[in-house]
Amino acid sequence: MNGSGSFKERRLQPLFFLGNNPISLTGAGLTSASALTLIGFWVIDLIGHGGSPNPYVGIIVDLCLPALFILGLLLIPIGVWFRRRQLRAAGQLPPTYPKIELSNPVFRRAIDFVLVATFINFVIVGTASYRGVAYMDTPSFCGQSCHVMAPEWAAYPAYHHSNVACTECHVASGFGGYVHAKMNGTRQLFMVMLNTYPKPIFPEDRLPPADKTCVKCHNPQTYIGDKLLFKTSYGDDEKNSATHSIVLMHVGGRNGLGTVSGIHGAHLGRVEYIATDSTHQTIPWVAAVKSDGSRTEYVSSDAKSPVTGTKRLMDCTDCHNRAAHSLDTPENALNKAIAQGAPNSSLPFVHKEGLALIKASYHSQEDAAAKITAGLEDFYRSHYPDVLSQRHADVEQAAKALVSIYSANVSPSMKVAWGTHPNDLGHNDYPGCFRCHDGSHNTKGGASITNDCTICHNLIAVDEANPKQLSDLGLQ
């Protein structure tokens, strides 16, 4: 008891007396408020309901709130030191400190101050944390708050998943996916702070499996049937002559009778593969596994030695690998822009010159904007001065469209160039389907993975100036 009383008189009573100052009391309130907020996040994490799946929540939970907690702890002794120094200088340091008891009005006021400060700080810290988490759940945070995400953000608004939050695709469902995402988000934060992040920022094999993300909205077995695709291309002649292609895509799936057909139907079974590069563009080994467990293995004739590596289960993202951030080829991007009216197809040679300008090398997007604009105007000034003088607004609009195309697809600072991120949907611009369906993946018995084009599509018209089918459909 004597030891306890001695500790109380020598340590606790001086601490409570000297701690009765605005700095220490504010620190106590800040510490308790941040601790309560932290405990709230931990409880939500533990229960697994209501927590945000955003990987950057770790910024608040693992960095900001602990920092506020430590700051509050530091303020307590700092305030004690300042008050002790002031009392000693004024000769008012008591030889015996007041007892710690509720009957002491000074002690009661200190408790009241801490309770009020804790409540106020809890409201402020809790509200700020909630709003911070809510903001982190918006695509604009992921895309615009961090400069390294600029290439992905530029491509995001232009495609079908622009209304889907980033976490829906980049964070697997369930508690395990949440924890992994939060740890990964914190790691990425430090990589940005230390300037050790990769360029380009995203390797292609970092998405969770499709059965953890895509299937939340899409049923891969849904029967879609056929789709008619139209594509308009422009020539490099003076008139930018337009040609049209029409393709009937057999997307297929599983119909009401259980019959599978088309592209989706052909891949509904279990397919395994081994890729020898991080972007999965080279696939020398494929295995088709039947429902009875039997398997057929195919090896590319280009494989010079036995194929080794990690076996992967094929899913949606092996074809739809750029479903939300599809960076285009320069030819496709320019053809789409001209078809939409800017650049104006009546400007002579705008396709040929525009394509050359957006494919040129530039030091930065700002450098590209200046040189593309100047380059297009110089071309018309040199070769078509009348066009430049009479249709300057159209030339200016064309230049802006070319700059927009470049900015949406190329980022020199992040080492994203034309073709850096291959799109495996199809096979015109990148290997895509032909990674496996190239006719050279064979079994030991000589059977090959089919490369029959008609299973996937029928070519109705290819680069025709006036396809009859467009007239028949009333589209021309």
C-alpha positions as CSV (number, residue, x, y, z in Angstrom):
1,M,0.0,0.0,0.0
2,N,2.9,2.4,0.8
3,G,4.4,1.7,-2.6
4,S,1.1,2.3,-4.2
5,G,0.5,5.5,-2.3
6,S,4.0,6.6,-3.0
7,F,3.5,6.1,-6.8
8,K,0.2,7.9,-6.7
9,E,1.7,10.9,-4.8
10,R,4.9,11.0,-6.8
11,R,3.6,10.2,-10.3
12,L,-0.1,10.3,-10.8
13,Q,-0.9,13.4,-8.7
14,P,1.8,15.6,-10.4
15,L,0.7,14.3,-13.8
16,F,-3.0,15.1,-13.3
17,F,-2.2,18.5,-11.8
18,L,0.3,19.6,-14.4
19,G,-1.8,18.0,-17.2
20,N,-4.6,20.3,-16.4
21,N,-3.7,22.6,-19.3
22,P,-5.2,23.2,-22.8
23,I,-2.3,21.5,-24.7
24,S,-2.4,18.3,-22.6
25,L,-6.2,18.1,-22.4
26,T,-6.5,18.6,-26.1
27,G,-4.0,15.8,-26.6
28,A,-6.0,13.5,-24.3
29,G,-9.2,14.3,-26.3
30,L,-7.5,13.8,-29.6
31,T,-6.0,10.5,-28.5
32,S,-9.2,9.1,-27.1
33,A,-11.2,10.3,-30.2
34,S,-8.8,8.7,-32.7
35,A,-8.7,5.5,-30.6
36,L,-12.4,5.2,-30.6
37,T,-12.5,5.8,-34.4
38,L,-9.8,3.2,-34.9
39,I,-11.7,0.7,-32.8
40,G,-14.8,1.4,-34.9
41,F,-12.9,0.6,-38.1
42,W,-11.4,-2.6,-36.5
43,V,-14.8,-3.8,-35.4
44,I,-16.2,-3.2,-38.9
45,D,-13.3,-5.1,-40.4
46,L,-13.7,-8.0,-38.0
47,I,-17.4,-8.3,-38.5
48,G,-17.0,-7.9,-42.3
49,H,-20.1,-5.8,-42.9
50,G,-20.2,-2.2,-44.0
51,G,-16.5,-1.9,-44.5
52,S,-15.3,-0.2,-47.7
53,P,-13.4,-2.5,-50.1
54,N,-11.3,0.4,-51.3
55,P,-7.6,-0.5,-51.1
56,Y,-6.6,3.0,-50.1
57,V,-8.7,2.9,-46.9
58,G,-5.3,1.9,-45.3
59,I,-4.3,5.6,-45.8
60,I,-6.8,6.5,-43.1
61,V,-6.8,3.4,-40.9
62,D,-3.1,2.5,-41.0
63,L,-1.6,6.0,-41.3
64,C,-3.8,9.0,-40.5
65,L,-5.7,7.7,-37.4
66,P,-2.5,6.2,-35.8
67,A,-0.7,9.5,-36.5
68,L,-3.5,11.5,-34.8
69,F,-3.3,9.0,-31.9
70,I,0.4,9.5,-31.5
71,L,0.1,13.2,-31.9
72,G,-2.4,13.3,-29.0
73,L,0.0,11.3,-26.8
74,L,2.9,13.6,-27.6
75,L,0.8,16.7,-26.7
76,I,0.1,15.4,-23.2
77,P,3.8,15.5,-22.0
78,I,4.5,18.6,-24.0
79,G,1.7,20.4,-22.2
80,V,2.9,19.1,-18.8
81,W,6.4,20.3,-19.5
82,F,5.2,23.8,-20.5
83,R,2.9,24.2,-17.4
84,R,5.6,22.9,-15.0
85,R,8.1,25.4,-16.6
86,Q,5.6,28.3,-16.2
87,L,4.7,27.5,-12.6
88,R,8.4,27.1,-11.6
89,A,9.3,30.4,-13.3
90,A,6.4,32.1,-11.3
91,G,7.4,30.3,-8.1
92,Q,4.0,28.6,-7.9
93,L,5.0,25.0,-8.2
94,P,3.4,23.4,-5.2
95,P,5.4,21.2,-2.8
96,T,2.5,18.8,-2.5
97,Y,0.2,18.2,-5.4
98,P,-3.6,18.0,-4.9
99,K,-5.2,14.6,-4.4
100,I,-6.9,12.8,-7.2
101,E,-10.6,12.8,-6.2
102,L,-13.9,14.0,-7.7
103,S,-14.5,16.4,-4.8
104,N,-11.6,18.5,-6.2
105,P,-13.2,21.1,-8.5
106,V,-10.0,21.4,-10.6
107,F,-9.9,17.7,-11.2
108,R,-13.6,17.7,-12.1
109,R,-13.1,20.5,-14.6
110,A,-10.2,18.6,-16.2
111,I,-12.4,15.5,-16.6
112,D,-15.2,17.6,-18.1
113,F,-12.8,19.2,-20.5
114,V,-11.4,15.8,-21.6
115,L,-14.9,14.4,-22.1
116,V,-16.1,17.4,-24.1
117,A,-12.9,17.5,-26.2
118,T,-13.1,13.7,-26.8
119,F,-16.7,14.1,-28.0
120,I,-15.9,17.0,-30.3
121,N,-12.8,15.4,-31.7
122,F,-14.6,12.1,-32.1
123,V,-17.3,13.8,-34.2
124,I,-14.6,15.7,-36.2
125,V,-12.3,12.7,-36.7
126,G,-15.1,10.2,-37.3
127,T,-16.8,12.5,-39.8
128,A,-13.6,13.2,-41.6
129,S,-12.7,9.5,-41.7
130,Y,-16.1,8.6,-43.0
131,R,-16.1,11.3,-45.7
132,G,-12.5,10.3,-46.6
133,V,-13.5,6.6,-47.0
134,A,-16.6,7.7,-49.1
135,Y,-14.3,9.8,-51.3
136,M,-11.9,6.9,-51.7
137,D,-14.7,4.8,-53.1
138,T,-15.2,7.2,-56.0
139,P,-13.3,6.5,-59.3
140,S,-12.2,10.1,-59.4
141,F,-10.1,9.5,-56.3
142,C,-8.3,6.5,-57.8
143,G,-7.8,8.2,-61.1
144,Q,-7.1,11.8,-60.3
145,S,-5.7,12.0,-56.8
146,C,-2.5,10.1,-57.9
147,H,-0.6,11.3,-61.0
148,V,0.7,7.8,-61.7
149,M,-2.9,6.7,-62.6
150,A,-3.3,9.3,-65.3
151,P,-3.1,6.8,-68.3
152,E,-5.7,4.5,-66.7
153,W,-8.0,7.4,-65.8
154,A,-7.8,8.8,-69.4
155,A,-9.1,5.5,-70.8
156,Y,-11.6,4.8,-68.1
157,P,-14.5,7.2,-69.0
158,A,-14.6,6.1,-72.7
159,Y,-15.8,2.5,-72.2
160,H,-18.7,0.5,-71.0
161,H,-17.5,0.2,-67.4
162,S,-17.2,3.9,-66.8
163,N,-20.2,3.7,-64.4
164,V,-18.5,0.9,-62.3
165,A,-16.4,1.8,-59.3
166,C,-12.8,0.7,-59.5
167,T,-13.1,-1.5,-56.4
168,E,-15.7,-3.7,-58.1
169,C,-13.1,-5.1,-60.5
170,H,-9.8,-4.6,-58.6
171,V,-10.9,-5.9,-55.2
172,A,-12.1,-9.5,-54.7
173,S,-15.2,-10.0,-52.7
174,G,-15.1,-11.3,-49.1
175,F,-13.0,-10.5,-46.1
176,G,-9.8,-12.0,-47.6
177,G,-10.1,-9.9,-50.7
178,Y,-10.6,-6.8,-48.5
179,V,-7.6,-7.4,-46.3
180,H,-5.4,-8.2,-49.4
181,A,-6.6,-5.0,-51.1
182,K,-6.0,-2.8,-48.0
183,M,-2.4,-4.2,-47.6
184,N,-1.8,-3.8,-51.3
185,G,-3.1,-0.2,-51.3
186,T,-0.9,0.7,-48.4
187,R,2.1,-0.8,-50.2
188,Q,1.3,1.2,-53.3
189,L,1.1,4.4,-51.2
190,F,4.6,3.9,-50.0
191,M,5.8,3.1,-53.5
192,V,4.4,6.4,-54.7
193,M,5.9,8.3,-51.7
194,L,9.3,6.6,-52.3
195,N,9.1,6.9,-56.1
196,T,9.6,3.2,-56.6
197,Y,6.3,2.4,-58.5
198,P,6.6,0.6,-61.8
199,K,6.1,2.3,-65.2
200,P,3.6,1.6,-66.6
201,I,1.8,1.3,-63.3
202,F,-0.2,-1.9,-63.8
203,P,1.3,-5.2,-64.8
204,E,-1.4,-7.1,-66.7
205,D,-1.8,-10.0,-64.3
206,R,-2.8,-8.2,-61.2
207,L,-6.6,-8.5,-61.4
208,P,-8.4,-10.9,-59.1
209,P,-10.0,-13.9,-60.8
210,A,-13.1,-13.3,-62.8
211,D,-15.2,-15.5,-60.5
212,K,-14.4,-13.0,-57.7
213,T,-15.3,-9.9,-59.7
214,C,-16.9,-10.1,-63.1
215,V,-19.5,-12.7,-62.1
216,K,-21.0,-10.3,-59.6
217,C,-22.6,-8.6,-62.6
218,H,-22.1,-10.9,-65.5
219,N,-23.2,-14.5,-66.0
220,P,-20.7,-16.1,-68.4
221,Q,-23.3,-18.8,-69.3
222,T,-25.9,-16.3,-70.5
223,Y,-26.9,-16.9,-74.1
224,I,-26.1,-13.8,-76.1
225,G,-26.3,-15.1,-79.6
226,D,-25.0,-13.1,-82.6
227,K,-23.9,-9.5,-82.8
228,L,-23.5,-7.4,-85.9
229,L,-20.4,-5.2,-85.8
230,F,-19.7,-2.2,-88.1
231,K,-16.4,-0.6,-88.7
232,T,-15.5,2.4,-90.9
233,S,-12.0,3.0,-92.0
234,Y,-10.5,6.0,-93.9
235,G,-7.8,6.0,-96.6
236,D,-4.6,8.0,-96.9
237,D,-5.8,9.6,-100.1
238,E,-6.7,13.3,-100.4
239,K,-10.4,12.6,-100.0
240,N,-9.9,10.3,-97.0
241,S,-12.0,7.7,-98.8
242,A,-14.2,5.7,-96.4
243,T,-14.7,1.9,-96.5
244,H,-16.9,-0.2,-94.3
245,S,-16.6,-3.7,-92.8
246,I,-19.4,-5.7,-91.4
247,V,-18.8,-8.7,-89.2
248,L,-21.4,-11.1,-87.7
249,M,-20.0,-12.2,-84.3
250,H,-21.2,-15.5,-82.9
251,V,-20.9,-14.7,-79.2
252,G,-23.2,-17.5,-78.3
253,G,-23.3,-19.0,-74.8
254,R,-25.6,-21.7,-73.3
255,N,-29.2,-21.6,-74.7
256,G,-32.4,-22.6,-72.9
257,L,-31.9,-26.2,-74.1
258,G,-28.4,-26.4,-72.6
259,T,-26.7,-26.3,-75.9
260,V,-23.5,-24.3,-76.1
261,S,-22.3,-22.4,-79.1
262,G,-20.2,-19.5,-80.3
263,I,-17.2,-17.9,-78.7
264,H,-18.5,-18.0,-75.1
265,G,-19.9,-21.5,-75.5
266,A,-16.6,-22.8,-76.8
267,H,-14.8,-21.6,-73.7
268,L,-17.3,-22.5,-71.0
269,G,-15.4,-25.7,-70.1
270,R,-12.3,-25.8,-68.0
271,V,-9.3,-24.6,-69.9
272,E,-5.8,-24.3,-68.4
273,Y,-2.8,-22.6,-70.0
274,I,0.8,-21.6,-69.3
275,A,2.0,-18.1,-70.4
276,T,5.7,-17.2,-70.7
277,D,5.3,-13.5,-70.3
278,S,3.5,-11.2,-67.8
279,T,1.1,-9.9,-70.4
280,H,0.0,-13.4,-71.5
281,Q,0.8,-12.8,-75.1
282,T,2.8,-16.0,-75.6
283,I,0.9,-19.2,-74.6
284,P,2.9,-22.3,-75.6
285,W,0.8,-24.8,-73.6
286,V,-3.0,-25.3,-73.3
287,A,-5.1,-28.1,-71.7
288,A,-8.8,-28.7,-72.2
289,V,-10.3,-30.6,-69.2
290,K,-13.6,-32.4,-69.6
291,S,-16.2,-32.9,-67.0
292,D,-15.1,-36.5,-66.4
293,G,-11.6,-35.3,-65.5
294,S,-9.9,-36.4,-68.8
295,R,-7.7,-33.8,-70.4
296,T,-6.2,-33.0,-73.8
297,E,-2.9,-31.1,-73.9
298,Y,-1.8,-28.9,-76.7
299,V,1.8,-27.7,-77.2
300,S,2.8,-25.0,-79.6
301,S,5.2,-26.1,-82.4
302,D,7.2,-23.0,-81.6
303,A,8.1,-24.3,-78.1
304,K,11.8,-25.3,-78.3
305,S,11.9,-27.1,-74.9
306,P,9.4,-28.7,-72.5
307,V,7.0,-26.0,-71.3
308,T,7.2,-25.1,-67.6
309,G,5.6,-22.3,-65.6
310,T,2.5,-21.5,-63.6
311,K,-0.7,-23.1,-64.9
312,R,-3.6,-20.7,-65.0
313,L,-7.3,-21.3,-65.3
314,M,-8.7,-19.4,-68.3
315,D,-11.4,-16.9,-67.4
316,C,-13.2,-13.8,-68.8
317,T,-10.2,-11.5,-68.4
318,D,-8.0,-13.6,-70.6
319,C,-9.9,-12.2,-73.6
320,H,-11.5,-9.1,-72.0
321,N,-8.3,-8.0,-70.4
322,R,-8.8,-4.3,-71.0
323,A,-12.6,-4.1,-70.4
324,A,-12.4,-0.8,-68.4
325,H,-9.2,0.8,-69.6
326,S,-9.0,-0.1,-73.3
327,L,-6.2,1.9,-74.9
328,D,-6.7,2.0,-78.6
329,T,-4.4,1.7,-81.6
330,P,-3.7,5.0,-83.5
331,E,-5.5,3.7,-86.6
332,N,-8.7,2.7,-84.7
333,A,-8.7,5.8,-82.6
334,L,-8.4,8.1,-85.6
335,N,-11.0,6.2,-87.6
336,K,-13.5,6.4,-84.8
337,A,-12.9,10.1,-84.3
338,I,-13.3,10.9,-88.0
339,A,-16.5,8.8,-88.1
340,Q,-17.8,11.0,-85.3
341,G,-17.0,14.2,-87.2
342,A,-13.8,15.5,-85.7
343,P,-11.4,15.6,-87.6
344,N,-13.7,16.5,-90.5
345,S,-13.3,13.9,-93.2
346,S,-13.6,16.7,-95.9
347,L,-10.2,18.1,-94.9
348,P,-7.7,16.9,-97.5
349,F,-5.3,14.2,-96.3
350,V,-6.4,14.7,-92.7
351,H,-6.3,10.9,-92.0
352,K,-2.8,10.5,-93.4
353,E,-1.3,13.5,-91.7
354,G,-3.2,13.1,-88.5
355,L,-2.0,9.5,-88.2
356,A,1.6,10.5,-88.8
357,L,1.3,13.2,-86.1
358,I,-0.2,11.1,-83.4
359,K,2.2,8.2,-84.0
360,A,5.3,10.5,-83.7
361,S,7.4,10.4,-80.6
362,Y,7.1,13.3,-78.1
363,H,8.7,14.0,-74.7
364,S,5.4,14.7,-72.9
365,Q,1.7,15.2,-73.5
366,E,2.3,19.0,-73.4
367,D,5.0,18.6,-76.1
368,A,2.7,16.5,-78.2
369,A,-0.2,19.0,-77.9
370,A,2.1,21.8,-79.1
371,K,3.7,19.9,-81.9
372,I,0.6,18.1,-83.2
373,T,-1.3,21.5,-83.4
374,A,1.7,23.2,-85.1
375,G,2.3,20.3,-87.4
376,L,-1.2,20.1,-88.7
377,E,-1.4,23.9,-89.3
378,D,2.1,23.8,-91.1
379,F,0.8,21.0,-93.4
380,Y,-2.2,23.0,-94.5
381,R,-0.2,26.2,-94.7
382,S,2.3,24.6,-97.0
383,H,0.1,22.5,-99.2
384,Y,-3.5,23.9,-98.8
385,P,-3.2,27.6,-97.8
386,D,-6.7,28.2,-99.0
387,V,-8.1,25.5,-96.8
388,L,-6.3,26.9,-93.8
389,S,-7.5,30.5,-94.4
390,Q,-11.1,29.5,-95.3
391,R,-11.5,26.6,-92.9
392,H,-9.2,27.5,-90.0
393,A,-11.9,26.5,-87.4
394,D,-12.1,23.0,-88.9
395,V,-8.3,22.7,-88.9
396,E,-8.2,23.9,-85.3
397,Q,-10.9,21.4,-84.3
398,A,-9.0,18.6,-86.1
399,A,-5.9,19.5,-84.2
400,K,-7.8,19.4,-80.8
401,A,-9.2,16.0,-81.8
402,L,-5.8,14.6,-82.6
403,V,-4.4,15.9,-79.3
404,S,-7.3,14.3,-77.4
405,I,-6.6,11.0,-79.1
406,Y,-3.0,11.1,-78.2
407,S,-3.6,12.2,-74.6
408,A,-6.2,9.4,-74.1
409,N,-3.8,6.7,-75.2
410,V,-0.2,7.8,-74.7
411,S,1.6,9.0,-71.6
412,P,5.4,9.4,-72.1
413,S,6.0,10.1,-68.4
414,M,4.5,6.7,-67.4
415,K,6.1,4.9,-70.4
416,V,2.7,4.1,-71.9
417,A,3.0,4.2,-75.7
418,W,0.9,2.9,-78.5
419,G,0.6,-0.9,-78.0
420,T,2.0,-0.9,-74.4
421,H,-1.2,-2.6,-73.2
422,P,-2.4,-5.2,-75.7
423,N,-6.1,-5.8,-76.0
424,D,-6.8,-9.5,-76.5
425,L,-10.4,-9.1,-77.7
426,G,-10.1,-10.3,-81.3
427,H,-7.0,-10.7,-83.3
428,N,-6.6,-7.8,-85.7
429,D,-4.4,-5.6,-83.7
430,Y,-2.8,-8.0,-81.2
431,P,-2.4,-11.8,-81.2
432,G,-5.5,-12.2,-79.1
433,C,-7.4,-15.3,-80.2
434,F,-4.3,-16.5,-82.2
435,R,-2.4,-17.0,-79.0
436,C,-4.1,-20.4,-78.9
437,H,-6.1,-20.7,-82.1
438,D,-3.1,-20.3,-84.5
439,G,-3.2,-23.8,-85.9
440,S,0.2,-24.7,-84.4
441,H,-1.0,-25.9,-80.9
442,N,-1.1,-29.7,-81.4
443,T,-1.5,-32.8,-79.3
444,K,1.0,-35.7,-79.5
445,G,-1.4,-37.3,-81.9
446,G,-1.4,-34.4,-84.2
447,A,-4.8,-32.9,-83.4
448,S,-4.9,-29.1,-83.3
449,I,-6.8,-26.4,-81.5
450,T,-9.3,-25.3,-84.1
451,N,-8.7,-22.2,-86.1
452,D,-11.9,-22.3,-88.0
453,C,-12.9,-18.6,-88.3
454,T,-16.6,-19.3,-88.9
455,I,-17.0,-20.7,-85.3
456,C,-16.5,-17.1,-84.1
457,H,-17.7,-14.9,-86.9
458,N,-18.7,-14.4,-90.5
459,L,-17.3,-11.6,-92.6
460,I,-20.2,-10.0,-94.4
461,A,-18.3,-7.1,-95.9
462,V,-14.6,-6.2,-95.8
463,D,-13.4,-2.7,-96.6
464,E,-16.1,-2.0,-99.2
465,A,-17.0,1.5,-100.2
466,N,-20.8,0.9,-100.4
467,P,-21.7,-2.5,-98.9
468,K,-25.2,-3.6,-100.0
469,Q,-26.0,-4.8,-96.5
470,L,-25.8,-1.3,-95.1
471,S,-28.4,-0.1,-97.7
472,D,-30.6,-3.1,-96.9
473,L,-30.5,-2.3,-93.2
474,G,-31.2,1.4,-93.9
475,L,-27.9,2.5,-92.5
476,Q,-26.5,4.1,-95.6
